Amino acid sequence: MINRKLLTDPDFSEAQERRAAVRVFKDDHIVDSGGVIVRFDERTVVVQSGVGDLAYHSRAGCEFFELRKR
């Protein structure tokens, strides 16, 4: 697996369009893994892990990585 850090709006948009799995870190701990980005703006990223399972993450307080297979 390759982790690609998502930083810019185009990064988040590309991951959202490809429905790529993402991993979210906060304070150097994994707080979400395997979900897909369903919505984002300048302050918040919404990740869906399952049916009705939405998580709202602070864009400034977290680090986001797209999971890619080699």
C-alpha positions in Angstrom: 0.0 0.0 0.0 1.1 3.5 -0.8 -0.2 6.4 1.4 -0.6 9.7 -0.5 -1.1 12.7 1.7 -4.1 14.9 0.7 -3.4 18.6 1.1 -5.1 20.7 -1.5 -8.7 20.9 -2.8 -7.7 19.1 -6.0 -6.2 16.3 -3.9 -9.4 15.8 -1.9 -11.6 16.2 -5.1 -9.6 13.5 -6.9 -9.8 11.1 -4.0 -13.6 11.8 -3.7 -14.1 11.2 -7.5 -12.1 7.9 -7.5 -13.9 6.8 -4.3 -10.5 6.0 -2.9 -10.2 4.7 0.6 -8.7 7.2 3.1 -6.9 7.0 6.4 -7.3 9.9 8.9 -4.8 10.7 11.6 -5.3 13.1 14.6 -2.4 13.7 17.1 -0.4 10.9 15.4 -3.2 8.3 15.9 -5.5 6.7 13.3 -9.0 7.9 14.0 -10.6 6.6 10.7 -9.5 4.1 8.1 -11.0 2.6 4.9 -13.8 5.1 4.4 -14.4 7.3 1.4 -14.7 11.1 1.2 -18.3 12.1 0.5 -18.0 15.8 1.1 -15.4 18.4 2.0 -14.9 22.1 2.4 -12.2 24.4 3.7 -12.9 23.3 7.3 -14.4 19.8 7.4 -14.0 16.5 5.6 -16.9 14.0 5.8 -15.9 10.3 5.5 -18.3 7.5 5.0 -17.3 4.1 6.3 -20.6 2.2 5.9 -24.3 2.7 5.3 -25.2 5.7 7.5 -21.8 5.7 9.2 -20.5 9.3 8.6 -17.5 10.9 10.4 -16.8 14.6 10.4 -13.1 15.5 10.6 -11.5 18.9 11.0 -9.3 19.6 8.0 -6.9 21.7 10.1 -6.8 19.2 13.0 -6.3 16.0 11.1 -4.0 14.6 8.4 -5.6 12.7 5.5 -4.0 10.0 3.4 -5.3 8.2 0.3 -4.6 4.5 0.3 -3.3 3.2 -3.0 -2.3 -0.3 -4.0 1.1 -0.7 -5.6 
